[in-house]
Amino acid sequence: MSLARDQIKPLLHRFDDDGLIPNNPMPLLLYKRAVDIAGGHPEQAIEDLFEANGWGEHWRNGIYDYQHYHATVHEALGVARGRALVLFGGEQGEAIELRPGDIAVLPAGTGHKCVFASHDFRVVGAYPPGATMQVTRPTPDNYRSALKTIPEVPLPETDPVFGKDGPLPTLWRK
């Protein structure tokens, strides 16, 4: 179950291109405590929210402990259990603590890696309709290729937390 829109607004984080990780001029959106995970099935609650708002291809796991990004698709990460410190934006980016109920929405090209995770950390990932997710490591060749593919990634029609009327479509079109 998600919280009322007037109770939660996304925090915006922007990251510069660092020469190996392109990042994206569009901001990473961080919804703190966006999902009420008090019930006994937090992974399912997050999957249901993403699915209801048009974001699919769910997976459940952690976040890789090495720097990577996705050059062909945007990504939503919903924390179901535990907590983690995730470095967003590449090695010179920002470490952000994620807790249960938090949702991070990464525009294509946004670097991320898990720096620390509690033993029970579990995240649900999802993607808007379109291209398949590919893990891209920060190398010079991948960087040059990503500079061509990232601008071609279509903007999502919906926000994974609040759907068609959510802030993502407006914020990412600015």
C-alpha positions as CSV (number, residue, x, y, z in Angstrom):
1,M,0.0,0.0,0.0
2,S,1.4,3.4,-0.9
3,L,1.1,6.5,1.1
4,A,-1.0,9.5,0.0
5,R,0.7,11.7,-2.5
6,D,0.4,14.8,-0.3
7,Q,2.4,13.0,2.4
8,I,5.4,12.2,0.3
9,K,7.4,14.1,-2.3
10,P,10.5,12.8,-4.1
11,L,13.9,14.0,-3.1
12,L,15.9,15.0,-6.2
13,H,19.5,14.0,-6.7
14,R,21.6,15.0,-9.8
15,F,24.9,13.6,-10.7
16,D,27.5,14.8,-13.1
17,D,29.1,12.7,-15.9
18,D,32.4,11.6,-14.4
19,G,34.0,10.4,-17.7
20,L,33.3,6.7,-17.0
21,I,29.7,6.8,-15.7
22,P,27.6,9.1,-17.8
23,N,24.8,9.5,-15.3
24,N,21.9,11.6,-16.6
25,P,20.8,15.2,-16.5
26,M,17.4,14.0,-15.2
27,P,17.4,13.6,-11.4
28,L,17.3,10.4,-9.5
29,L,14.0,10.4,-7.5
30,L,14.1,9.2,-4.0
31,Y,10.8,8.5,-2.3
32,K,11.4,8.0,1.5
33,R,8.9,5.6,3.2
34,A,6.8,5.5,0.0
35,V,5.4,2.0,0.7
36,D,3.7,0.7,3.8
37,I,5.5,-2.6,4.3
38,A,4.1,-3.3,7.7
39,G,2.3,-6.4,6.4
40,G,3.9,-9.8,6.2
41,H,4.8,-9.6,2.4
42,P,6.8,-6.4,1.7
43,E,8.2,-7.7,-1.6
44,Q,4.8,-8.4,-2.9
45,A,3.5,-5.0,-1.7
46,I,6.3,-3.3,-3.7
47,E,5.7,-5.5,-6.8
48,D,2.0,-4.8,-6.7
49,L,2.7,-1.0,-6.5
50,F,5.1,-1.1,-9.4
51,E,2.8,-3.3,-11.5
52,A,-0.2,-1.1,-10.8
53,N,1.8,1.8,-12.1
54,G,3.0,0.2,-15.3
55,W,6.5,-0.9,-14.2
56,G,7.2,-4.6,-14.7
57,E,9.9,-7.2,-15.1
58,H,10.3,-7.4,-11.4
59,W,13.2,-9.1,-9.6
60,R,14.1,-9.6,-5.9
61,N,17.7,-9.5,-4.6
62,G,20.2,-7.0,-3.4
63,I,22.2,-4.3,-5.2
64,Y,25.6,-5.2,-6.8
65,D,28.6,-4.3,-4.8
66,Y,30.4,-2.9,-7.8
67,Q,29.8,0.3,-9.8
68,H,27.4,-0.2,-12.7
69,Y,24.6,1.5,-14.6
70,H,21.9,0.7,-17.2
71,A,22.3,2.4,-20.5
72,T,19.1,1.1,-22.1
73,V,16.5,1.5,-19.5
74,H,15.4,3.4,-16.4
75,E,15.1,1.5,-13.1
76,A,13.0,1.5,-9.9
77,L,14.4,0.0,-6.7
78,G,12.1,-0.6,-3.8
79,V,13.5,-1.6,-0.4
80,A,11.4,-4.4,1.2
81,R,13.7,-5.4,4.1
82,G,16.9,-4.4,5.9
83,R,18.9,-1.3,5.0
84,A,21.8,-0.4,2.8
85,L,24.2,2.4,2.0
86,V,24.2,2.8,-1.8
87,L,26.6,5.0,-3.7
88,F,24.7,6.7,-6.5
89,G,26.3,8.7,-9.3
90,G,29.7,6.9,-9.5
91,E,32.7,7.0,-7.2
92,Q,32.4,10.7,-6.8
93,G,28.6,10.6,-6.3
94,E,26.6,10.5,-3.1
95,A,26.1,7.6,-0.6
96,I,22.5,7.4,0.4
97,E,21.0,5.2,3.1
98,L,18.0,3.2,1.9
99,R,15.5,1.7,4.4
100,P,12.3,-0.4,4.1
101,G,9.6,1.4,2.1
102,D,12.1,3.6,0.3
103,I,11.9,3.7,-3.5
104,A,14.7,5.1,-5.7
105,V,14.0,5.8,-9.4
106,L,17.1,5.9,-11.5
107,P,17.2,7.5,-14.9
108,A,19.2,5.5,-17.5
109,G,23.0,5.9,-17.0
110,T,22.9,6.6,-13.2
111,G,25.8,4.8,-11.6
112,H,25.1,2.8,-8.4
113,K,26.7,0.2,-6.2
114,C,26.0,-1.1,-2.7
115,V,28.6,-0.1,-0.2
116,F,27.0,-1.8,2.8
117,A,23.9,-3.9,3.4
118,S,22.4,-5.5,6.4
119,H,22.2,-9.3,6.3
120,D,18.4,-9.1,5.6
121,F,18.6,-6.4,2.9
122,R,16.1,-7.2,0.1
123,V,15.2,-4.9,-2.8
124,V,12.6,-5.2,-5.6
125,G,13.6,-3.9,-9.0
126,A,11.3,-3.0,-11.9
127,Y,11.4,-1.2,-15.3
128,P,9.0,0.7,-17.5
129,P,7.9,-1.0,-20.7
130,G,10.5,-1.1,-23.4
131,A,14.1,-2.3,-23.6
132,T,15.5,-5.1,-21.5
133,M,17.8,-4.2,-18.7
134,Q,21.6,-4.7,-19.3
135,V,24.2,-4.3,-16.6
136,T,26.9,-1.9,-17.8
137,R,30.3,-1.6,-16.1
138,P,32.2,1.7,-16.2
139,T,34.8,1.2,-19.0
140,P,35.9,3.7,-21.7
141,D,34.2,1.7,-24.5
142,N,31.0,1.2,-22.5
143,Y,30.9,4.9,-21.7
144,R,31.2,6.0,-25.4
145,S,28.5,3.5,-26.3
146,A,26.2,4.7,-23.5
147,L,26.5,8.3,-24.6
148,K,24.7,7.2,-27.7
149,T,22.1,4.9,-26.2
150,I,21.0,6.9,-23.1
151,P,19.4,9.8,-24.9
152,E,17.4,7.3,-26.9
153,V,15.8,5.7,-23.9
154,P,12.1,6.7,-23.9
155,L,10.8,8.6,-20.9
156,P,8.4,6.5,-18.8
157,E,4.7,7.4,-19.1
158,T,4.1,6.7,-15.5
159,D,5.7,7.2,-12.1
160,P,6.3,3.8,-10.4
161,V,4.9,5.1,-7.1
162,F,2.0,7.4,-8.2
163,G,1.2,6.4,-11.7
164,K,0.3,8.7,-14.6
165,D,-0.3,11.7,-12.3
166,G,2.9,11.2,-10.3
167,P,5.8,13.7,-10.4
168,L,8.2,11.6,-12.5
169,P,6.8,12.5,-16.0
170,T,6.9,16.2,-15.2
171,L,10.2,16.2,-13.5
172,W,12.0,14.2,-16.2
173,R,10.6,16.3,-19.0
174,K,11.9,19.6,-17.6
